Amino acid sequence: MNKDFAVLGLNASKDLVKEICDILDCEPFPCVVKHFADGEIMVEIGATVRGKHVYIVQSTCNPVSSNLMETLICIDACKRASAGEITVITPYFGYARQDRKAAPRQPITAKLVASLLETAGANRVVTVDLHAAQIQGFFNIPIDDMTASSMISQYFRSKQLENVTVVSPDHGGVVRARKLCDALGGVPLAIIDKRRLRPNEAQAMNIIGEVKGTDVIIIDDMCDTAGTLMAGIQLLKDEGAKDIYFACTHGIFSGPAIERLSNPMIKEVVITNTIPLPEEKKLDKITVLSIAPMLAKTIEYIETKKSMSIVYEMFQD
């Protein structure tokens, strides 16, 4: 693979980019992000990108709008510096929960973000476990939505748990949970039946399936405040579940999430590094799996113009 490409890490993904570049045997491309006193952002590329394929890596996590603006401004800087092609790698795609009009006069902000990335000059987008698969249809440029499901299932296989049930925290996550069931050898599936009252708040109603006397793995795509999660865990405990593990791709962990996850009802929390986990939020029970090998392989296959379906297969169970 020739090295006529550049991998830039913006503020939310610098550590991840260092891991990716170590695998690709290259250095993170020099890039300085400045935040002025009034809140304005300026991005300066530290070396020529003329004719290069530039990979901009940035999760649009908290602060979501600031990280999104960094991404858009960086795309513009690269385009004006005559980059040959610009691929935006957004491990965590912010605003993905606003993928439809849930009520009259609401925006579809995920579509707006897709349009902004395209208008700024992105030629391709790479994401990881989009909250809603239909967001791929919001783009008019190529998009590859990778998945961390394989590394999560491999991790739990290595634990050799016996008598385990996989639990989907809602009806929308059943497909994801069923994949984990299959990866663990066809273990049983249960579903938490709930209704959402308002953002970050839902009421767990009952359990569909049997969890009594079994260890439980709850699998989801993200965890924000963990309020809904804890309500579900209490319900599982009331139904006789033993050790409870929670796994998700995106550990957002807003507000009281870490305090809630400290609850002894949860034995272990497994996440990936799509979103950086600051020191003050680290717990002994939180295990972080790295998506760097998958993203490095994605860059390699894009650069060598090989079929991305091969990468999908590498990281599927």
Buried (B, 14 or more C-beta within 10 A) or exposed (E): EEEEBBBBBBBBBBBBBBBBBEBBEBEBBEBEBEEEEEEEBEBEBEEEBEEBBBBBBBBBBBEBEBBBBBBBBBBBBBBEBEBBBBBBBBBBBBBBBBBEEEEEEEEBBBBEBBEBBBEBBBBBBBBBBBBBEEBBEBBEEBBBBBBBBBBBBEBBEEBEBEEBBBBBBBEEBBEBBBBBBBBBEEBBBBBBBBEEEEEBEBEBEEBBBEBEEBBBBBBBBBBBBBBBBBBBBEBBBEBEBBBBBBBBBBBBBBEEBBEBBEBEBBEBBBBBBBBBBEEEEEEEBBBBBBBBBBBBBBBBBBBEEEEBEEBBEEBEB
